[in-house]
Amino acid sequence: MLNRVEKAVEKKKNGYNCAQAVACTYCDYTGGNEEDIYNATQAFGIGMATLEGNCGALSGAGVVIGLTNKDRNKTMQDTKTMIHEFKEKNSTVICKELKGIESGIVIRACEDCIRDTCVSLEKILEQHI
């Protein structure tokens, strides 16, 4: 699955927002098609369209987890695990903090946020295979 990580990064470089890049890369797990997943995750990029919210990559992965699990409790636990791993590595999950908007110090570039998220997402998805 590791090649999907870089496929998600490529999607970001080709105009997808971070949520779309992650969710569309793994849309085959969801039972949905890429166009629908792309449209459903439009508002989740750029920290929920404001830089104030959670990293879009995490939001996109949350969509994949929910559509894959179809079980609220399992989805919440898997998403919590993914967010915890991300925060442990990057100290925050908030887009503007990751981008250094107020501090001037970039903690993590979008492409690396996507990579970190995809690695965690793949561990979760492997449990479903």
N, C-alpha and C positions, 0 to 999 in steps of 0.2 A: 503494500500500500504506500510505501514511502514516496513513490513517484507522484502520488496524488498531492503531496505537500507542495511540491514545486509546480504542479499543475494549478493549484490554488493561487500561488504567487503570480503565475503567468496571467491568470484571469484578472488579478488586481492591476497588473501592469497594462492590461488591455481594456481598462475602463470600468471594470466591476468595482463596486465598493467592497469593503472588507467582508461584510456579512454575505453579500452575493458571491464573492469569490469562494468562501468556505462552503456555503450551503449548496451552491451549484456544482461544486466539485464532487460532493457526496450525494447528489440528488437521487442517484440510482438506489441508494439505501432507503429512501423515503417513500418510494412508490409514486412520486410525483415527477413531472417532467421539468426540464431545466427552465423553460420559459415561465412556468407558474412559480417555481421557487425563486427565480430572479425577481419577478414582480412582487412576490410576497415579502421579500427582504429589502426592498428599496429604502425604506425609512430607517433601517437598522445601521446603516453606514454612518461614519463620522460621529460616533458616540450618540446614536439615536438622532441624527441630523442636527446636533447642536454642539458636539464636542463635550457636552456635560455628562453624557450617559456612559454606559459600559462599552467597552471595545466592541466594534462591529463584528470582528472575527468570532468573538465569544457568542454574540447574539445569533449569528448565522449557524454556529455549531449547535446552539440550543434548539434551533428549529429542526435541525437534522436529528438530534437526540429525541426530541418529542415525537416527530413523525416516525422514527424507527421503533421506539419503545411502545408507543401508544398506551402507556401506563404512567399516570401522573406521579406516583411515588418513585418509581424507577427513574423517570425523567428528572425529577427534582434531585435525587441522589447523584445521578451521573453528572448533571450540570453543576451541582455543588462541588463535586470532586474536580471537575475540569477547571472551574473558577479558582478553587483553592490552589491547584497546581500552577496556574497562570500567575496568580497573585504572589505566591511564594517565590516564583522566578523573577517577576517584574515589579514587585512591591505595590502595584495598583492595577485595577481593571478599568479605570476611568480614562477615556480617550484623551482628554485635554492634558491630563497628567502624564500619560505615556508620551504624548507629543511635545511636552514641555511648553505649552502655550503660555502659562503664567510664569513658570520658573526659568524658562530659557534653556532648560536642560532636557534634551530628548532622552527618555528612558528606553524606548523601544520604537523602532520604525514599523510602519504598517506591515511590511513584508515579513518582518520577524515576529510580529504579533500573530500573523496568519500561520507562520510555521509552528510557533509554540502551541497555538490552538489546535492545529491539525494533528500534531503528534499526540496530544491528549485525546482528541476525538477518535483517532484511529485505535487507541487502546480500548476505548469504550466500545467502538463498533466491533472490534475483534471478539468481544464477549458475546455478540449476537450471531456470529457466523457459525 
